[in-house]
Amino acid sequence: MGPIDNPDIVGLRHATHGVCPQDGEWTIYGRHNRDIYALHRLISVPSFIKLRFPSLEGKDCDESRFKGPGGFITFELSTEEKLLHDEILDILNRVDIPAETLLQFFDLPWVSSVIEVMPTGPKSMDYKINCIRSHAFENSLISYSALRNSWGVQDPNTLIVSSENLKCLGYLNESVAIVSIDDADYPGHYIFKTNSNPQLLYQEIETIVRLYPHPNIIHKRTLVTKNTMISSMHKFDTASDYFELKNMPIIGFLVDYYPGGTLMSALTGGELSLQEKSRWCASLVSVMTHIRHTKQKDGRWGFYADLKPDNIIFSENRDLILIDFETDGSWAQYTPPEVLSWRQEAIYVEPTKSRLVFIRGPNSGETCMICSPHPCSFHAGSRSLEIFEEHMDIFEYKRSITNILARKNSDSVTLNQKPIPFWSSASDEEREQAMVYMMGCIFWCIIEQKKCISECQDRRMTIKSKGIPACVKRTVESCFLPPGKRPCLAELGPVFQFWESTMLFLQTEAEEDLSIGGLFFEEEDKEVDGPILASEVSDC
């Protein structure tokens, strides 16, 4: 992990040259509707507390937001973004913040709290702040001891730091920040990640714990604890000693900072070499195969459901690193058709004039993913908004971790996994086929050097770049076939390994006239109607 040249750089999910202007008391990082993510120069905690501007309530159109993902600043500001930035900064600079009020910022509960920025009078140009404390997020946290007991696996390499030692250098989005640590054992910079939904946070931590080390997966995961109102109340809990970090509530985790930017930024930068393209494709197959062969708590094989260019970053050596293990679904452009269609059927709802309307109950033989493992009490074809709402009550109850809070440090604590459409109920083979489709999207983006799969104008997803082996073209195109006709991971490996090794060989012997070049590249393209077998690599 290398140091950041400039600590103001916003670089985990975005290009390393994206910066946030820092020319005053406040630094603005992003905007979501009327909520602003900003930090005062004297406030260094990554609390993700939002500043709410009622005066921005009527400016929710696309022209009144920052253009980066999630409404965050990622590149140099455009003219329109600069006007919005200056308007917000002007308001913040006119806020009267007494020193004692500034100190309150450090004590506000994280994530859920809001700081309202309001005019001092009807026609006043001066502003005041009103701190709205909310313990909703912190009251849903549990300790590392409870988490570990719920996993059922050993976590031999546990590192834990207190949130008091974190210094925020900048927000990347509403739940990710670049931080440094006030501890000699933690030099340099790190990425701190939390989640407004603790269930997803703990789900991601468990997924990372269960993964064996791999060079293309984030590593050195360190947990972050925080002393909350709940933990203070249970200081003398007989189940544990709350003065130990492992028994304090877990609020997030740290991973190494990778300064190489994301795949999306790499695809919009300079021309990529064929060697880089082949190496990244081979690395993606390797890491996805590694995840696939990792056993989950239920004994089934692993899966990765959030593959997209923003979740692939690069180390200093331009090695591909996979991040974000929330397993909460990907962008629609990268989601397999069978997953999209399943989502619509699973909860049985569709948007109609901004309302959710119940379509039907499960048909005979179908599993209701809300009531499961219990039988659904509503007959097939039943329709009513009330029935849908009752299903949602069941869904929210099953997601509830209230009982865990009641016995925060009990050895019997178990965490319910959040239901994930398609991925929770699909067979191992169906999961693998869905993963292959998403990998095909990334292969296409890398080879064609396009930042998004939506830039493809050909429904067959053909490869048009020059110098790409025919077998690689056919393999990528076969990833977009219907489920069951796509290749499996074991069939992808030899194709991309051969491409990578051949490109490395050609680069090493670039000055020689190698006959292998003609054999490798000049085969005529063929129509793809089935998976490419490993035996076909020899035909390349």
N, C-alpha and C positions, 0 to 999 in steps of 0.2 A: 504494500500500500504506500503510494507516494504522496507527498504533501501537495496541497493545492497551491498553484502559483498565486492565486488571488482568492482569499476566503470569501469574497463576494460572489464568486462564480456559482451559477446554478447549474449543476452538471450531472446529477445521477440519471434523470430521465430525459435530459435535454442536452443540446450541444454545449460544449464546455466554454464557448465564447458568449453565451447568454448571460447578461448581467442586469442587476437591478440598480437604478440610479441611487446613489447614497450621497446626498449633498445637504443634509439637514439633520434635525433631531430624529426624524422618522425614516424608515425604509419600507417601501410598499412592495409586496411580493405577488399579490394577486387579488382578484375580486370574484365573488360568486353572488350574483344578484346584489343585494344591498349590504352584504357582509364583505369586509375587507380584511385581508391577512397582512398585517404590518407589525413592525417591531420598533420600539423606542430605543435609542442608543444606550440607555441605562437599564434596559430590560433584556436579559440575555437567556431567559428560560424558554425552551421550546414547548410552550404550553398549548399552542394552537388555539388560543382564545381569539375569537373573532371581534372585530370592531364593526358595529352596526350603524349605518348612516341612514336614518329615515329620509333624509333629503335625496338619496339616490334611489328611492323606491320606484319612482316613475321612469327610471333609466335602465330597464332590464333588456333592452334590445341588443343585438349583436354588435351594433356600432358603439355601445357603451360598455365594452368589456375588453380585457386583454386577450390576445389571440392565441396564447399558448394553451396546451391541454388543461382542462379544468378551470380556465380563466386566469392562469398564472403567467407571469412575465418570464419568457424563456429566451428571447432574442432582443436585439436593439429595438427600442420602441418605434412604432410607426407614428406618423403625424397625428392620427386619431387617438392612438394609445397615449401619446405624450400629453394631449389635451386632457384626457381622463386622469392620467397620473397627476398632472399639475393641479387639477381641480381637487382631487382627494388630498394631495399634499398641502394645499392652501388651507383646507379645512383643519387638518391635523395641526398645522403650525399655529392656528388661532385658538386651539384648545387650551384652556387654563387648567393646568395639572399641578396642584400643590404637591410638595415633596412627600407628604404623608399619604396622599392618594397614589402616588407612583409606587410607594412601598407595598400598597395593597395588591398590586399586580402579581407580586410573588406569591401571595397567599390564596389567590383565586383558584378554585378547582379547575383542573385542566380540561380542555376540549369542549365541555358543555357550556362553560361560562361565556357570557357576552358582555362587551363594553359598548354601551350606547353613546354615540356622539351626537349631542343635540344642541340647538341654538339656546342661548341664555334667555332669549325673549322672542316674541313674534316677529320683530323686524331687526333683531340683533345680528351683527356680523361676527359676534364672538360665540364660542362654543364651550360646553361643559361636558363632562363624562358622567355616566351612571353605570356603576358596576353591578351586573346581574349575576349573582352567584348561582350556580347549578351543580349539584353533586351527582347528576344522572349518570355520567360516564364513570366517575371514580367509585360510585357505589356498586357498579357492576363488575369491578375488578376482583380477582382472586390471587392468592399467593402462589409462589413457585412450588411450595410443598404440595398444595392442592392440585396444581397442574401435573406435577410429576406423578402423583398417585393415580391420576386419571389416565395417563399414557399407557401404563403397563409395560414400559420399556425403560431400560437404564439410560441415563443421560450423563455419561462419564466425564464430560468436559464442560461443566457448568461454570460460567463466569457471570457475576452479578455486580452491577454498579448502582449507586443511588442517583436519582434524578437531580439531586442537589449539586452533583458534580458536572452536569451537562451545561455547556455554553452554546447557545444557538448562533450559528453563523449565517443562516438563511433558510427560508422555507422553499421547498421544491413543489409541494402541493399541500392539500389540506391535511395530510397525515404523514408527510415525509420531510425531514429537515437535515441539513448538514450541521454537524456539531463537533466541538472539541470537548475533551474531558479533562477536568482539573485533577489529574492523577498522573504521576510520573510513569506508571506502568502502561499508560494508554497514550503514547505520543501520536501526533498527526491528527487527521480528521476522520470522522466516521459518518455513516448515515444512520439516523435515528428514525424508526418507523413505529407508529402507533395505528389505531383504528378507532373511529367513533363507535364501532360495533365490536366490543371486546370478544364476542364469540368468534368473529372472523380473525381477530388478532391471535387468539389462542390456538385457533385451528391452523393458522400459518406457522406458528412456533412449533406445534407438534409435527407438522409436515416436515419442517427443516430438521428437527431432532431425529426423525425416523430415517432421513436420507443419509446414506453413507457418503463419505467425502468423495468429491469428483472435481477435477480441475475446471469444469465449466459451470459450477454451481457456487453461489455465494457461500462463504464459510466464516469461521471465527465469530459465530453468533454470540452476543453478550446480552443478557437480559437486563432490563432497567426497572428498578422498583421506586415506589413513591409512598411517602407517609401520608395517608388520606384521613379523612374524618372517621371512617369506619375502622381503619387500622388503629387509630389513636384510642378509640373507644374500647378496643379489645386488647389493650396493652397487657392485661393480666389474665388473658385467656389461658386456661390450664392445658389446652391442647398443644400449645407451642410457646416459644419465647419470641415475642414480637420485636425484640431488639436485634434479632438476626435477620439479615437481608433476605434470606431464602423464605422467610415467613411474612415478608411485606408484600403488598399487592404489586403485581407485575403490570406496568403501564405501557411497555413497548420493548423493543429490542434494537441492538446496534449491529451493523455489519460494516465491513471495510468499505471505504470510499474508493470507487473505481473512476479514475479521471478520464477515461477514454470516450465518454459520451454514449449515446444509445445507437442502436442499429438504425433508427430513423434518421438521426443526424448524420451517420456515416453514409447513408444512401443519398442524402441531399448534398454531400460534400463533393470532393474531387472524384475522378474516375477510379474505380476499384479494379485491381488486377485480377486476372483469372485465378492466380494462386490464392488470393484472399478469399475470393468467392468459393472456391473448392474447399478451402480449409474451414470456413465458417459453416458451410453446409454439412461437412463431415462431422464437425464438432456438435452441431445441432442433433444429428442422428445419434451420436454417442451419448449426449446428455439425456435425450428423451428415452433412449433404450435403458439407461441407468435408472431413471425414474420408474420406468415400466417394471423393472425387476426388483423394485423395493416393495416389501410387504407392508400393507396397512394394518391398522388395528383389527379390522374385521377379517384379516387373513387373505384378502384379495390383493391383486397386483395394483401398483400405483398408477397414477395418471396425472397429466398436467392439462388444465382446462383454460389457461389464460395466455396462450401463445400469441404474441403480437410484437411489432418492432420496438415499442416502448418498454417491453419487459426483457429485452436483450441489451446488455451493455458490454463495454470492452475495457480490458485492463490496459495498463501502460504499454504492454507488448501486443496490443490489438487481439488478445485472446477473447473469445466469446464467453460471456458470463450470463447465466439465466437467473432472473430475480422474480420476486412476487409469487408467493405460493399460497395465496388466499383461496385458490380453487373456486372463485366466485363467478367464473364465466369471462369470456373475452368480448372484444368488439364484434358487432354483427358481421362486419366484412370478413372476419377470420373464423367465424363460427360455422361448423359443418351444417348442411341443410337439415340433417336428421335431428340435430340439437335444437335448431330454431323451430322446427315443426313440433318437437316434443314439448318445448316450453309453452307453446300455445295450448296444447292438449292437457298438460299436467295440472295446471291450476284452473283450467276450464273458464278462462275469462278473456275478454277482448276489450280494448278501449273504445268507448262510444261517447263522444262529446265530453271528454275528460272524466267520464264515470266508468267504473268497472262493473260490467254486467255479467251475471252468472249465466253461462251458456247451458251446461247440462251436467248431470251426475255421471259417474263412470259407467261405461257400458259393461255388459256381462263379460266376466273374465278379466277386466282391467283392474289394476291396482290403483286405488286413490292415494296419491302421494302425500296428501295432507293427513288422512286418517291412519294410514299404514303405520304399524303392522295390524292395527285393528280394522275390522270391516267398515266400509263407509255406510253410514246410516241413511243415505239418500239414494233413492232408486234411480235407475238409469233414465236419463232424459229429463229429470226434474229441473225446473227453471224458476229461479227467483233470486232477487238481490239478498233477501234475508238468509237464504241457504248459503250463499257465498260468504256473507259476513260471519255466519256460524263456523264455516270452514276456516276463515281467517282467525277467529278466536282460538280454534284448536291449534292452528299453526303457531300463533304467538305463544300459547301456553307451552307447546313442545319446545320452543326456543328459549323459554324462560330459564334463568339460572338463579331464581330467587332462593330455592332450597339450598343452593351452594353457598349463598351469602349467609344463610342462617347458621351454617356450620363450616365457616371459611377454612379452617385448618383440620378438618376431619379427614382421617385416612380413607374414609369411605366415599369421598367426593368423586363423582363422575361427571364429565362434561358431555352434553349432547351435541353431536355434530349438526351444523345447520344443513337442512335439506338442500341439495344442489340439483337443480333440474337436469334431467338426463343422466348425469354422471353418477348419481347415487344408485340408480336402478339398472343402468346398462350393464351388460355382460362384459367380461374382460376383453373379449374380441371386439365388441362394439366400441368400447373405450379406445382401444388401440386404433381402430379404423378412423375414429374421430380425430385422434391425435395426428394421424398421418395426413388427413385433410388439412389441418392447421399448419403442419410442417410444409406441405405443398405450397401454401400461401407464402410462407417465409422464404422457401427456396426460390419461388418466382420473383419475389421482391429483390432478393439478393442478386440473382442472375441477371435480371432485367434492370437492376439498379433503379427501382421505383420505391418511393417512400410508403406507398399504400397499395394494397391489392385492388382497390377501387379504380386505380389508374389503368387497369387492363380493359381493353376494348373488345377483346376476343373471348367469347364465352367458353371456348375450348381451352383457355389458359395456355396457349402455345408459347414456346420459347423462341424469340426472334433474334436474340443476341448472337453475334458471330463468335466462332471459336469454342462453342459448347459441344461436348461429345453427344453423339446421337442417342446413346443409351441413357445419358443423364436427362436429355430432353424428354425422352419417352417416359422415364421414371417420374419426373416431376409432373408431367401431364396426366399420368395414371393416378396420381394422388387425388385428382378431382373427379374420379369416377364414382359411381354410386357405391354405398357401403357394401362390402363383400367382394368388390372387384378391385379395390385399392390394394397396393402392396402392403405387406406387413413390415414391421421395423427390421426384422431379420433379413428381409430382401433389400431394404434400402441401404443397409450398412456396406456391403461389398461394392455397390455402385459408386457411392461417394468416397469411400476409402480409396478405391482405384483411381478416381478422378484426382483426389488430393495428391496421392503418391506420384501419379503421372505428371501433374503440373509441377511438383517439386523437382522431379527428375528433369523435365524440360527446361526449367529455370536454371538448374545447375549446369546443364549441357547446352545452354542457349546458343552458343557460338558454333555448335556442330550441326551438320545436316543430318537429322535423325529421321529415319524412315518411319519410326513409330508415330510421328506427328500426323502423317497422312493416314495411317491406319486408324488412328484414334478419332480424327475429326471429320473425315470426308464421307462417312456413310450417309446414304440418303435417308431422310426422315420418313417414318412410317406412321400410319394411323394407329392411335392408341385405343385399344378396346379391352384391355385387361392388364393386370399387374405385371411389372417387369421382374422376371426371375433372376436370381443371382447368377445362374448359368449364362445369362445373356451378356454379362460383363465381358466375357471372353470374346464376344463378337464386336466389342468396341474397337 
